Amino acid sequence: MADILPFRKPSLKERHKGNTLCRHGHHKWLVDKARQFDVKQGRLVTCYRCSRCGKERVSAD
């Protein structure tokens, strides 16, 4: 059975969903489980990634 593809143009709301919050600095930070802890200059750091836009942040604990 074939997959049915949508042929309609996505609306502006669908295209920019979640991007406006991140553009104004309201990210949704989650701990990056793939590289949760990284040793940098002898300190333990935690890597965070925004679930909406994918931007990364590093916090030294």
Secondary structure as a PSIPRED ss2 file (coil, helix, strand):
# PSIPRED VFORMAT (PSIPRED V4.0)

   1 M C   1.000  0.000  0.000
   2 A C   1.000  0.000  0.000
   3 D C   1.000  0.000  0.000
   4 I C   1.000  0.000  0.000
   5 L C   1.000  0.000  0.000
   6 P C   1.000  0.000  0.000
   7 F C   1.000  0.000  0.000
   8 R C   1.000  0.000  0.000
   9 K C   1.000  0.000  0.000
  10 P C   1.000  0.000  0.000
  11 S C   1.000  0.000  0.000
  12 L H   0.000  1.000  0.000
  13 K H   0.000  1.000  0.000
  14 E H   0.000  1.000  0.000
  15 R H   0.000  1.000  0.000
  16 H C   1.000  0.000  0.000
  17 K C   1.000  0.000  0.000
  18 G C   1.000  0.000  0.000
  19 N H   0.000  1.000  0.000
  20 T H   0.000  1.000  0.000
  21 L H   0.000  1.000  0.000
  22 C H   0.000  1.000  0.000
  23 R H   0.000  1.000  0.000
  24 H C   1.000  0.000  0.000
  25 G C   1.000  0.000  0.000
  26 H C   1.000  0.000  0.000
  27 H C   1.000  0.000  0.000
  28 K C   1.000  0.000  0.000
  29 W E   0.000  0.000  1.000
  30 L E   0.000  0.000  1.000
  31 V E   0.000  0.000  1.000
  32 D C   1.000  0.000  0.000
  33 K C   1.000  0.000  0.000
  34 A C   1.000  0.000  0.000
  35 R C   1.000  0.000  0.000
  36 Q C   1.000  0.000  0.000
  37 F E   0.000  0.000  1.000
  38 D E   0.000  0.000  1.000
  39 V E   0.000  0.000  1.000
  40 K E   0.000  0.000  1.000
  41 Q C   1.000  0.000  0.000
  42 G C   1.000  0.000  0.000
  43 R E   0.000  0.000  1.000
  44 L E   0.000  0.000  1.000
  45 V E   0.000  0.000  1.000
  46 T E   0.000  0.000  1.000
  47 C E   0.000  0.000  1.000
  48 Y E   0.000  0.000  1.000
  49 R E   0.000  0.000  1.000
  50 C E   0.000  0.000  1.000
  51 S C   1.000  0.000  0.000
  52 R C   1.000  0.000  0.000
  53 C C   1.000  0.000  0.000
  54 G C   1.000  0.000  0.000
  55 K C   1.000  0.000  0.000
  56 E E   0.000  0.000  1.000
  57 R E   0.000  0.000  1.000
  58 V E   0.000  0.000  1.000
  59 S E   0.000  0.000  1.000
  60 A E   0.000  0.000  1.000
  61 D C   1.000  0.000  0.000
